[in-house]
Amino acid sequence: MNPNARTASVAAGLVAVSVLLLLLGLAIGSTGLEPLRMGSQDPVAWQIVWDIRLPRTLGAWVAGMLLGLGGALAQGLFRNPLADPYLLGSASGASLGVALLLTLLGIAPAAGGFGARLGMTGAAFVGAVLAVLLTLGLARGVQQTLRLLLAGVVVGMVLGAASSLVMLWVPEIMRAMQAFMLGSTGFLGWPAVAVMACALLLCLVPAVTLSRALDALTLGEASAASLGVSLPWVRAALIAALALSTGAAVAQVGLVAFIGLVSPHLVRALVKTTHGALVLLATLMGGVLLLAADVLARWVLAPQELPVGVLTALLGGGYLLWLMNRSGR
């Protein structure tokens, strides 16, 4: 099959699976599969669908797309197939921000209502952005990719240790922090969907525009520079998109593992293409993966609900182990 035709077929397949999962997400309630009949006149049932199920389902889809996009950018920018969106310390910074907020307020998001949840979202986003800025400061800008990578690892470890110390000093916040660190889509509403959708559009513009620069970077930084790529400007724009996509997703759904890492790998397993198509396909793949995990989390043990981050870790880790075993053979 022609590569372009194969890329188009993969994109169409991901869109079709997304639509099916969106419909399935609308049909799953607190007790499992509860399809709403189109002719139903029950206003309460429609309100549940519109105000709870639909924003949660769309939010999971958009958050997954943000993480898939971040994974594609991280792996292309650092030329490392093991890079993920949390590489610049954003996840640890978000965790520390939430831990400090809970320590100051002494409340859990469920007990504090919408205001507390909004505060957690803001704290997580601010923490993620400050962590990325700290990484950039330690790396002395974006001129050296290896230095930036090492700085991100160090910042992630230090801020992760700081979050653990805060939880050790104030054990009352551990339960609320557990929900954030395991990942949850249960608090998503229309404002969260709107914020993530805007962030996705803002991140897609530089990601698609600079996809040719990512193709050039696969040849090495010296070769990319000889081809006319302005490496400092490209790095700055892509890191800004990476930080925004990761921070927006983490602030709304918590620390969801493996989506950003696995999505580009799955796309490469399906089709060999340039970064222009890879960025878009990995974005769609991330949405499919997180939405599928959200549907399973609500459905498997209904009326109980599994943390969506646990499912993504199990499924993503299992896939990577299988991939490593296959490569070893």
C-alpha positions in Angstrom: 0.0 0.0 0.0 1.1 3.5 -0.8 2.6 5.2 2.4 0.3 8.2 2.1 -2.7 5.9 1.7 -1.7 3.8 4.7 -1.2 7.0 6.8 -4.7 8.1 5.8 -6.2 4.7 6.6 -4.6 4.7 10.0 -5.9 8.2 10.7 -9.4 7.2 9.6 -9.3 4.1 11.8 -8.2 6.1 14.8 -11.0 8.6 14.2 -13.6 5.8 13.9 -12.4 4.1 17.1 -12.5 7.5 18.8 -16.2 8.0 17.8 -17.1 4.5 19.0 -15.4 5.0 22.3 -17.1 8.4 22.7 -20.5 6.8 22.2 -19.6 4.0 24.6 -18.4 6.5 27.2 -21.8 8.3 27.0 -23.5 4.9 27.7 -21.5 4.0 30.9 -22.9 5.3 34.2 -22.3 4.6 37.8 -23.6 1.1 37.6 -22.0 0.1 34.3 -23.5 0.1 30.9 -26.6 2.3 30.9 -27.5 3.3 27.3 -29.9 6.2 27.2 -32.7 5.8 24.7 -32.9 8.5 22.2 -36.6 8.9 22.7 -36.3 9.2 26.5 -38.0 12.3 27.9 -36.4 12.1 31.3 -34.7 15.5 31.9 -32.6 14.1 34.8 -31.1 11.4 32.6 -30.2 13.9 29.9 -28.7 16.2 32.4 -26.5 13.4 33.7 -25.4 12.7 30.1 -24.8 16.4 29.3 -23.2 17.6 32.5 -21.3 14.5 33.7 -20.7 11.8 31.1 -20.1 13.9 28.0 -17.6 16.3 29.5 -15.8 13.5 31.2 -15.6 11.4 28.0 -14.5 14.4 25.8 -12.1 15.5 28.5 -10.4 12.1 28.7 -10.1 12.1 24.9 -8.6 15.6 24.7 -6.2 14.9 27.7 -5.0 11.8 25.9 -4.4 13.8 22.8 -2.3 16.3 24.7 -0.2 13.6 26.2 0.2 11.8 22.8 1.3 15.1 21.2 3.7 15.7 24.1 5.2 12.3 23.7 5.8 12.7 19.9 7.4 16.1 20.5 9.6 14.8 23.3 10.8 11.8 21.4 11.5 13.9 18.2 13.2 16.7 20.1 15.5 14.5 22.2 15.9 11.9 19.5 15.1 9.2 22.2 12.4 6.6 21.8 12.1 6.4 25.6 11.4 10.1 26.1 8.0 11.0 27.5 6.1 14.3 28.1 7.2 14.3 31.8 10.9 14.5 30.9 11.3 18.1 31.8 10.1 17.7 35.4 6.6 18.9 34.7 4.9 15.9 36.5 7.0 16.3 39.6 6.4 20.1 39.7 2.6 19.5 39.3 2.7 17.0 42.2 4.6 19.4 44.4 2.2 22.2 43.6 -0.8 20.1 44.5 0.8 18.9 47.7 1.6 22.4 48.8 -1.9 23.6 48.1 -3.5 20.7 50.0 -1.1 21.4 52.9 -2.1 25.0 53.0 -5.9 24.4 52.7 -6.1 21.0 54.4 -8.9 19.8 52.2 -9.5 17.1 49.6 -10.9 18.1 46.2 -14.1 16.1 46.7 -14.8 17.7 50.1 -13.9 21.3 48.9 -16.2 21.3 45.9 -15.5 23.1 42.6 -13.4 25.9 44.1 -11.0 23.4 45.7 -10.8 21.5 42.4 -10.1 24.7 40.5 -7.4 25.5 43.0 -5.8 22.1 42.5 -5.9 22.6 38.8 -4.2 25.9 39.0 -1.6 24.7 41.5 -0.7 21.7 39.3 -0.4 23.9 36.2 1.7 26.5 38.0 3.9 23.8 39.5 4.4 22.1 36.1 5.4 25.4 34.4 7.8 26.4 37.2 9.4 23.0 37.0 10.0 23.5 33.3 11.4 27.0 33.8 13.7 25.6 36.5 14.9 22.9 34.1 15.6 25.6 31.4 17.5 27.7 34.0 19.7 24.8 35.0 20.3 23.9 31.4 21.1 27.5 30.6 18.5 27.7 27.9 17.7 25.4 25.1 21.1 25.4 23.2 22.2 21.9 24.3 19.8 19.0 24.1 21.8 16.7 26.3 22.2 19.3 29.0 18.4 20.0 28.9 17.7 16.3 29.2 19.9 15.8 32.2 18.5 18.9 33.9 15.0 17.6 33.4 15.9 14.3 35.1 17.5 16.1 38.0 14.6 18.5 38.5 12.1 15.6 38.3 14.0 13.7 41.0 14.4 16.7 43.4 10.8 17.9 43.1 9.5 14.3 43.4 11.5 14.0 46.7 10.1 17.3 47.9 6.5 16.1 47.2 7.3 12.9 49.2 8.6 15.0 52.1 5.5 17.2 52.1 3.3 14.1 52.3 5.5 12.7 55.0 5.1 15.8 57.1 1.4 16.2 56.5 0.0 12.6 56.1 -3.6 13.9 56.0 -3.2 14.9 52.4 -2.0 11.4 51.2 -5.5 10.3 50.2 -6.1 13.3 48.0 -2.6 13.1 46.6 -3.1 9.5 45.8 -6.1 10.3 43.5 -3.9 12.9 41.7 -0.9 10.7 41.4 -2.9 7.7 40.1 -4.7 9.8 37.6 -8.5 10.4 37.5 -11.0 11.7 34.9 -13.8 11.9 37.4 -13.5 15.6 38.1 -13.6 16.7 34.4 -16.2 19.3 33.5 -16.9 21.6 30.6 -14.4 24.3 31.8 -11.7 21.7 31.9 -12.6 20.5 28.4 -12.5 24.0 27.0 -9.1 24.7 28.6 -7.5 21.5 27.3 -9.0 22.0 23.8 -7.5 25.5 23.6 -4.2 24.2 24.8 -4.3 21.4 22.2 -4.9 23.9 19.4 -2.1 26.2 20.6 0.3 23.2 20.8 -0.6 21.7 17.4 0.3 24.8 15.5 4.1 24.9 16.3 4.2 21.1 16.4 2.9 20.7 12.8 4.7 23.8 11.5 8.1 22.6 12.8 7.6 19.0 11.9 10.2 19.3 9.1 12.7 20.6 11.6 12.1 17.4 13.7 12.8 15.4 10.5 16.0 17.2 10.1 17.0 16.6 13.7 16.9 12.9 13.2 20.1 13.3 11.1 21.8 15.0 14.1 22.1 18.6 15.3 25.0 19.4 13.0 23.2 18.1 9.9 20.0 20.0 10.9 22.0 23.2 11.3 23.6 22.7 7.9 20.2 22.4 6.4 19.2 25.8 7.7 17.3 24.8 10.8 17.5 27.5 13.5 18.0 25.1 16.4 17.6 27.5 19.4 14.3 28.9 18.0 13.0 25.4 17.1 13.9 24.0 20.5 12.3 27.0 22.3 9.0 26.7 20.4 8.8 22.9 20.7 9.6 23.0 24.4 6.9 25.6 25.0 4.4 23.4 23.2 5.6 20.3 25.2 5.3 22.2 28.5 1.9 23.6 27.7 0.5 20.3 26.5 1.8 18.3 29.5 0.9 21.0 32.0 -2.7 21.3 30.7 -3.3 17.6 30.8 -1.6 16.9 34.2 -3.5 19.8 35.8 -6.8 18.2 34.8 -6.4 14.5 35.0 -3.3 14.0 37.2 -0.3 11.8 36.5 -1.5 9.4 33.8 1.4 7.1 32.9 2.6 5.7 29.6 0.1 7.4 27.2 2.8 9.9 25.9 5.4 7.2 25.8 3.4 4.5 24.1 1.4 6.5 21.5 4.3 7.3 19.1 5.5 3.7 19.4 2.1 2.3 18.4 1.9 4.7 15.4 5.4 3.7 14.2 4.4 0.1 14.5 1.4 0.8 12.2 3.0 3.1 9.6 6.4 4.5 8.7 6.0 8.3 8.2 7.6 11.7 8.7 7.1 13.8 11.9 4.3 15.8 10.2 2.0 12.8 10.1 3.5 11.2 13.2 2.6 14.2 15.4 -1.1 14.1 14.3 -1.4 10.3 14.5 0.3 10.2 17.9 -2.1 12.8 19.1 -5.1 10.8 17.9 -3.6 7.6 19.3 -3.1 9.2 22.7 -6.8 10.2 22.7 -7.9 6.7 21.9 -5.7 5.1 24.6 -6.8 7.4 27.4 -10.4 7.3 26.4 -10.3 3.5 26.2 -8.7 3.3 29.6 -11.3 5.7 31.0 -14.1 3.5 29.6 -12.6 0.4 31.1 -12.0 2.1 34.4 -15.7 2.9 34.7 -16.9 -0.4 33.3 -14.8 -3.3 34.7 -15.7 -3.1 38.4 -18.8 -1.0 38.2 -20.2 0.5 40.4 -16.6 0.8 41.7 -14.2 2.7 39.6 -10.5 2.0 39.0 -7.9 4.8 38.8 -7.4 5.4 35.1 -3.6 5.8 35.6 -3.4 2.2 37.0 -4.9 0.9 33.8 -2.7 2.9 31.5 0.4 1.8 33.5 -0.6 -1.9 33.2 -1.5 -1.8 29.5 1.3 0.5 28.5 3.9 -1.3 30.6 2.7 -4.6 29.2 3.0 -3.4 25.7 6.5 -2.1 26.2 7.6 -5.4 27.8 6.2 -7.3 24.9 8.0 -4.9 22.5 11.3 -5.3 24.3 10.9 -9.1 24.3 10.1 -9.1 20.6 13.1 -6.8 19.8 15.4 -9.0 21.9 14.4 -12.1 19.9 
